[in-house]
């Protein structure tokens, strides 16, 4: 089941009612990552400072195996860390002459300097990544349950909105770039700083720059688009990703972005809408606290669209145990 929750939105007279225009035009917003709710981890590299990411450890294990090694115990894993990850490639002046860190850089310790550099560089890199992705791609997110109480609360105006459930076996979804979101640390794209060396998703930066790593680039993009911090796990999210140029209607301000790779300016609209076929709609679910006037108006919207004659109308209610249940209307 693929479910989209909608809350109350104002009309031209600032009167709030559940968003339901999709029942007439079939259009849904494919939102660029820069505009999504998760501003902390959405399409960003997760940083590791003087520790190893899961991707670092996996890279070291694969190198060890390529070099003829065999992993049989935790002792082997410690040896692998020491051999491939812990050894600094060179001695830094700050380590050899710590007094220079304070006199020339103005930091009490080299560690303080490194931490500041990490924050500056990772913030700059993540800003560039999310701007680049947002200039080209839009995301449409689903929950996999129609009785997710937190989703009704956070995204459907405390049960005063609606939810639309789609037939996930429809051709539209079979052709789309669609995947579940992972909330596991291992599945997040990472950037690591360890005592003077940098790694991008496990791979040393110097290697990344010197050889073709197309498969690694694709893996990082997949991780950026389909992973989030574990605190968002309650959303139980599946998402579709689409090129903005494939959207059917564009609204809002025009944004210009300079693509550093091509040196060209990319223009895109702030709001991008894509049509989902009406026959992919399965059911419309009214929130427990929906205003009866809104419920009646939305029902009339469904009835007035002959392409929605198959749409099932439902509502959610709490049972005696305090759990949400779906009830057919």
N, C-alpha and C positions, 0 to 999 in steps of 0.2 A: 504494500500500500504506500502510495506517495501522497502526502497531505500538505497543503499550504494553508496556514492560518492568516486571517485578515482581521484587523481591528477597526476602530472608528476613525473616520477621516472627515475633514470639513468640506462642505460644498462651497459654491460661490457666495452663499449667504452666511458662511461660518456656522452652519448647522451640521452637527456631527452625526454620521450614520455609518454602518458597516460598508467597507469597500466592496463593491459588487459589480463594477463596470465590466468586468471580464465575462459576466453572464450575457452581455450584449455584444461585445466585440472580440472576446477570446484573447485579449492582449494581457500579457504579464510582464512586469519589469525584470530584465536581466541586469542585475546591479553589479557595477564594477567593484572589485575588492576594496578600493579606497573609501567607498561609501557604506560598506557593510558594518554591522554592529560590533563585531569583534575587532577592535582597533589595536589590541595588544598582540595578537598572534596571527591575524589573518594575512596570508601571503608574505610572511616574514621568516627570515632565518632565525632559529633559536640559538642564542650564543652560549658558549661554554668557556669559562675562564679558568685556566690552569687546572683543567680536568678534561676528561675524554667524553665525547658524545658516543652514543651507541654506534653511529656510523664510523667513527674513528676506530673503535674496537673491531668492528666487522672488517674494515679495510685492512687492519693489521693482521687479522686472522687469515684473510685471503692471501696476503703477501707471504705469510709464513708457510702456507700450504704450497704456494707457487714455488717457494724456495726449497721445497722438499720436506717440510716439517709435518709433524702429526700432532694433533691436539688430543690429549688423553686425560688431562687433569687440570685442576685450578693452578697447579704449579706451572704447567705449560702456558696458561693464559698470562700469568704474571711475567714469565720470561718474554712472552710476545710483547707485552706492554713496554717492558724495559728496552727491548731490542728495537722496536719500530716506532714507539711513540714518545718515550721519556727522554731520549737523548737529544739534547739541543745541538743543532747543526754547527753552531759556533759560539764562542764566548763573547758576551756583550761587555762593552766598556762599563756599563752601569753595574754589572755583577763584579767586575774586577776592581773598579774604582768607585765604590758607592758614594764617596763624598762629592763626586762630580754631579750626581743626580740632584743634590740639593743646591749646589753652587751654580750649576749651569741650567738646569731645568726647572728649579724652584719647587721640587717635590721632596718630601721627607724621605721617601723610599722609592726604589724602582717599581715596586708593586703598585704604589699609588699612581705613578706615571702610566704604567701599563693599563691599569683599570680605566683611567680617563681616556686613553687612546682607544681602548676597546669600545667604550660607549660612543665616542665620536665616530669611529669608522663604521661600526655596525649600524648606528642610527642612519648614517649617510647612505650606506649600502641598501638597507631595508627601504628607505625612502625612495631610492632609485628603482628598486625592484617593484614595489607596489605601484608606483607611477607608470612604469613601463607596462605592467600587466593590465592596469586599469585603462590604458589607452587603446587596448585591443580586445579585451575579453569581458564578458558579463557572466554573472552567476545567478542561477535560480535555485533556491534552496527548498527542500521538502523535509518534513518530519515523517517518520515511518509509523506513526500512530495517530489516531484521531481522538484518543482519550488521554493525551499527555496534559496533565493538569497545569504544569508550569508553562507550557506553550499557550494554552488557553489564557493563562494569566498575563504572560509577558507580551504575546503577539496578537492576541484577540481581545484586548481591552477588558480583561478580567471576565471573560465569558459573554461579553456583550456583542462580540463579532461573530464571524462565521469561519468555517473551514471547508475547503474544496478537496475532495479526494479524487485522484486520477487512477485510471487503469494503467498500471505500469507495464503491461504487456502490449500496449498500443505501439504501433509502428513509429510514432513520433519519438518515444523513449528508447526504442530499440536502435534507432539511428543516431541518437545523441551521445555526446561525451558525458557519461553519467557514472557516478561512483559514490559509495558511502564515504562519509568523513571518518577519519581515524583520529582518536583522541589519545593515542599512545605516543609516548616520548620517542620511541624508536622510529616512528613513521614521520616525524617532523624533520624538515630540512634544517641543517645545522651549520653553524660556523664556529670554529674552535680557535682560541688563542691559547697556546701553551708555551710559556717561557721563550718568547721571541719567534715562534712559528705559527703559521695560520693553516687551517684546514677548512675546506668547503665540502660539507657533507661527507667527511672522511678523507677526501683526497687532498694531499698537500697542494697549496696554492701554486707553487712553482711548477708542479707537474700539470696542473690545470691550464696554465698559461702556455706551456710549451708543446703540448700535443693535443690532437683532436679527441675530445671527450663527448661526442654527441650523445651517446647513450646516458652518460652521467648527467648531462644538461636536461634531457627528457625526464630522468628520474627526479631531479630537483624540482622541475616545474610541476610534476605530478604531486610531489610532496607539498609544495607550496599551496597548490589549489585544493588539495583534498586532505588536509590535516589541520587541526586546531588544538589549542590548549585543552587539557582534560576538564577544566572547569565548565566548558561548554558542552560536556557530554550529555547533559539532560536533554539537549535538542534532538539527539538521535537522528542526525542529519544525513540526508542524501542530497547531492546537488548535480545540476546540469551546468556545463560550461559551454558558452557559445561565443563566436566571434561577433563583435558589435556590428560589423558590416552586414551580418546576416539577419539582423533584427528588422522588424517590419515597420516600426514607427519610431521616430526620434523626437524628443522634446527637450525643453530647458536650454540652458546656456551652452554655447560651443566652447570647448576646452581645447587649448593647443598645448601639445607636448613635444619636446625636442628629443627625438630618438638618437641616443648617443652612438648606436651602432651604425646607422645609416647616415646620420647627420641631417636627416630630414625632419620637418615638423609634421606631426600627426594631429589631425583635428578630429574630435569626437564630441558627441552630444552628452550632456549630463545624464539624461534619462533615455533609456533604450528599451523598447517594448517588442516582444516577440509573441506571435500568435501560436497558441496551442489548439489543435483541432477540437471542436466541441464533442466529437465522438470519443475523445480521450477522457472526457469528464465522466466520473463514475457516480459520485454522490455529493450533495451539498448538506453540510451539517451546521445546524444553528447552535450557537452557544447557549449555555444554561440561562444566562441572564440577559438575553437579547430582548430589546424592546419589542412588544407585540406589534407596534406600528411598523417597525423596521422589518420584522419577520413577514408581515403581510405584503409589504412593498417588494421585498426580494422574491417572495413566492410568485407574485405577479410578473416579475421580470423573467422568471424561469418559464412560466406558462406562455408568455408572449413570444418566446423564442422557439419556433418549431424544431430547431436543431437540438434542443435540449429535452425533447419529449421522453428520452430514455433516462433522464437524470433522476436519481432517487433522492428524496428529501428526508432528512433525519434530524434528530436533536440529541443532545447529551444531557443526562441527569445524574445526580449522585444516587447510589444505592444505599442501603442501610449501613453498609460497612464504610461509607465515605469514598467509594471508588466511582469514577465516571463510567457510565454505561451508555451505549448508543441505542437509541430508540427510533424505530421506523415511524414516519408520519403517514 
